[in-house]
């Protein structure tokens, strides 16, 4: 059974809703700017890709917003967008065949920070701030909201979490474990996370510049990307639009360092090769790579080396871009947000750019698409995710028809 994406919900710093998101990506709009969620005056790096003007009231009532973290509200909004887009009538399906698989990063950390501040300032903190602190809180909320009684799982492998979740979603459809899966991930900015990356000296003082000679680090971001995935035959019966098929995925571990990727790229290349094998398609069918592309010196060299190992000389002919240059590094939601960006060649015939790429690095000598580019006839794409601990995921999406 073929797993296809029929619904997409996006909340990002460059737009809310899939069309707004794709429009901004197509024009190379940058969502990285001043952070207002917390005080950044004590940090060297101060910028981030914050979702501005976010209001969950369209989909959530006040009782829910009091109990949900910002991360969960971003995810809940994306969920409702995805369900609306898919046209799925939950009352018409067997909910024991509805699964939920999400990736999670910092989860309700921002709410936990607020709880701590209130406690330390001798104020009585609201216990509801800790209700959604768990990394599985959004998964549980979505299962409750939709009545999903099937397979349920939360993946937490740092920055590759939601890519892995999407891969698993495709797998459980293929194996007949579920007929429908809600998958993706959500992440909110948080001071603790921001402080940690600053302490690692991994944050750029200007909007990040993936693959550029002058790159100095990441720009943290937030957002959510939720997908409705279902069996191809069911989707065709319902007459739904098929955005893409989850063709395959591959997982690997560098077993190298707690934060840094192995510079030789062998672990990432292994994940790519496994994904291609899992998909059953020919390596030559890959027409675009949405790279992890954090903008750190180590990551961008490691990925470049990985693409050369996996594709050989053909790597020089494949357009590669990092949409983190526009939406920042969304950590637990990064893989899902980038999977949605990787679909852009299918739905708009456009390859999203790596903005801020100005000065080529001799060690990063592939085609990084500095401007939006027209691209017709792309059959399959890869989205790579490279996480702390060497957790690598390669996700392959292809045209569904």
Buried (B, 14 or more C-beta within 10 A) or exposed (E): BBBBBBBBBBBBBBBBBBBBBBBBBBBBBBBBBEBEBBEBEEBEBBBBBBBEEBEBEEBBEEEBBEBBBBBBBBBBBBBBBBBBBBEBEEEEBEBEBBBBBBBBBBBBBBBBBBBEEBEEEEEEBBEBBBBBBBBBBBBBBBBEBBEBBBBBBBBBBBBBBBBBBBBBBBBBBBEEBBBBBBBBBBBBBBBEBBBBBBEBEBBBEBBBBBBBBEBBBBBBBBBBBBBBBBBBEBBBEBEBBBBBBBBBBBBBBBEBEEBBBBBBBBBBBBBBBBBBEBBEBEBEBBBBBBBBBBBBBBBBBBBBBBBBBBBEEEBEEBBBBBBBBBBBBBBBBBBBBBBBBBBBBBBBBBBBBBBBBEEBBEEBEBBBBBEBBEBEEBBBBBBBBBBBBBBBBBBBBBBBE
